[in-house]
């Protein structure tokens, strides 16, 4: 998720300190919310794809988004917040590349 074992070691101090239970609760909330809103859809205009993503292979992501959204390829792993500090920085980067 972070780009390999060394990246995990180097970045451990930057990661959120969350319990497994907290993360499970968040995923359960999202599952229930998605099920409750099945009729709704979200439009994705730009997909940010990390070339070094070890969770979802880069080529698979590109293929998935092809024809659905503009794909922005970035040299980064799955977890973007080792390269960006805020969502606003991500948005600005994507807008610059548009």
GIZI-V798936 format. One record per residue. SS is DSSP state (h for helix, s for strand, l for the rest). OMEGA is omega in radians with two decimals (999 if undefined). Layout:
ss=SS omega=OMEGA
ss=SS omega=OMEGA
This chain:
ss=l omega=-3.10
ss=l omega=3.12
ss=l omega=3.09
ss=l omega=-3.07
ss=h omega=-3.11
ss=h omega=3.12
ss=h omega=3.10
ss=h omega=3.13
ss=h omega=-3.10
ss=h omega=-2.99
ss=h omega=-3.05
ss=h omega=-3.11
ss=h omega=-3.13
ss=h omega=-3.03
ss=l omega=3.11
ss=l omega=3.10
ss=l omega=-3.09
ss=l omega=3.10
ss=l omega=3.07
ss=h omega=-3.14
ss=h omega=3.12
ss=h omega=3.13
ss=h omega=3.09
ss=h omega=3.10
ss=h omega=3.13
ss=h omega=3.13
ss=h omega=3.10
ss=h omega=3.07
ss=h omega=3.14
ss=h omega=3.12
ss=h omega=-3.14
ss=h omega=-3.14
ss=h omega=3.12
ss=h omega=3.12
ss=h omega=-3.12
ss=h omega=-3.08
ss=l omega=-3.08
ss=l omega=-3.12
ss=l omega=-3.11
ss=l omega=3.07
ss=l omega=3.10
ss=l omega=3.11
ss=l omega=3.10
ss=l omega=-3.14
ss=l omega=-3.11
ss=s omega=3.08
ss=s omega=3.11
ss=s omega=-3.06
ss=s omega=3.13
ss=s omega=3.13
ss=l omega=-3.10
ss=l omega=-3.13
ss=l omega=3.11
ss=l omega=3.11
ss=l omega=3.10
ss=l omega=-3.08
ss=l omega=-3.09
ss=h omega=-3.10
ss=h omega=3.10
ss=h omega=3.12
ss=h omega=3.12
ss=h omega=-3.13
ss=h omega=-3.13
ss=h omega=-3.04
ss=h omega=-3.11
ss=l omega=3.14
ss=l omega=-3.14
ss=l omega=-3.06
ss=l omega=3.02
ss=s omega=-3.11
ss=s omega=3.06
ss=s omega=-3.14
ss=s omega=-3.14
ss=s omega=3.10
ss=l omega=-3.11
ss=l omega=3.08
ss=l omega=-3.08
ss=l omega=-3.07
ss=l omega=-3.01
ss=h omega=-2.96
ss=h omega=2.89
ss=h omega=-3.13
ss=l omega=-3.14
ss=l omega=3.12
ss=l omega=-3.07
ss=l omega=3.02
ss=h omega=-3.14
ss=h omega=3.09
ss=h omega=3.10
ss=h omega=-3.14
ss=h omega=-3.14
ss=h omega=3.11
ss=h omega=3.13
ss=h omega=3.11
ss=h omega=3.12
ss=h omega=-3.09
ss=h omega=-3.08
ss=l omega=999
